Amino acid sequence: EAGVTQFPSHSVIEKGQTVTLRCDPISGHDNLYWYRRVMGKEIKFLLHFVKESKQDESGMPNNRFLAERTGGTYSTLKVQPAELEDSGVYFCASSQGTGAYGYTFGSGTRLTVV
Amino acid sequence: AQSVTQPDIHITVSEGASLELRCNYSYGATPYLFWYVQSPGQGLQLLLKYFSGDTLVQGIKGFEAEFKRSQSSFNLRKPSVHWSDAAEYFCAVGTSGNTPLVFGKGTRLSVIA
């Protein structure tokens, strides 16, 4: 089966611009998670979708971040406007059951805001 | 709140030598514990996980980990390291249900000839 696909793999944007990250989960996986790793820090949870509904968005840093999951399939994470501290690697993961049993992660999107 | 500590930021081992990566967690109940590995340009790959039962867990690529409740630890081991094991390793803790995983900061492993 195809894995979790994220694109772009890299993105360099200027402060104040908008960037949209996309994640295609494994087909049939209802759970989709976004995580972020800022340089030198731990991987931190951003939010969790169950199908098209946001189950938990407690990790979203502020209202510049907007996540959507169209029809319970792919998900997008938009950052608008981007700030320097948003730089990092954004990971997406999906799972068929509850996430506590281990997710399948994508390769991540490395975002650099200059 | 759950937390995970990986005390070693960077470890260098010789090829063929044994490896142990440390992980300590903080959680009030029995946790679900995971080790993930990230090779350059790759995503996070699950090495092994512990939910219950036998405290010594076998994973992929010859890795194993031992859950020690008394020490709140879940250290990752491999008896003989290969150059291809050079990567970053993450320990994570979760609970039942849909609560998100909490990750440690990671340990970068370098392998020298």
Contacts between the chains, C-beta under 8 A, distances in Angstrom:
chain1	res1	chain2	res2	distance
A	3	B	43	7.5
A	4	B	43	7.0
A	6	B	43	7.9
A	31	B	98	7.0
A	33	B	100	6.6
A	35	B	100	7.9
A	35	B	103	7.9
A	40	B	105	7.5
A	41	B	105	6.6
A	42	B	4	7.6
A	42	B	103	4.9
A	42	B	104	6.0
A	42	B	105	4.5
A	42	B	106	7.1
A	43	B	44	7.9
A	43	B	90	6.5
A	43	B	92	7.9
A	43	B	103	4.0
A	43	B	106	7.7
A	44	B	103	7.5
A	45	B	100	3.7
A	45	B	101	7.0
A	45	B	102	7.6
A	48	B	98	6.3
A	48	B	100	6.2
A	50	B	98	7.2
A	55	B	98	5.8
A	56	B	98	7.0
A	56	B	99	7.7
A	56	B	100	6.8
A	59	B	100	7.0
A	91	B	43	7.0
A	91	B	44	6.5
A	93	B	44	7.6
A	98	B	96	7.0
A	98	B	97	5.7
A	98	B	98	5.2
A	99	B	94	7.0
A	99	B	98	5.8
A	99	B	99	7.7
A	99	B	100	6.6
A	99	B	101	6.8
A	100	B	32	5.0
A	100	B	94	4.0
A	100	B	95	5.9
A	100	B	96	5.7
A	100	B	97	6.5
A	100	B	98	7.4
A	100	B	99	6.8
A	100	B	101	7.4
A	101	B	32	7.4
A	101	B	49	7.3
A	101	B	51	7.7
A	102	B	34	5.8
A	102	B	46	4.9
A	102	B	49	5.2
A	103	B	46	7.8
A	103	B	101	7.5
A	104	B	46	7.7
A	105	B	36	7.4
A	105	B	43	4.3
A	105	B	44	3.8
A	105	B	45	7.4
A	106	B	43	5.1
A	107	B	41	7.0
A	107	B	42	5.9
A	107	B	43	4.2
A	108	B	43	6.1
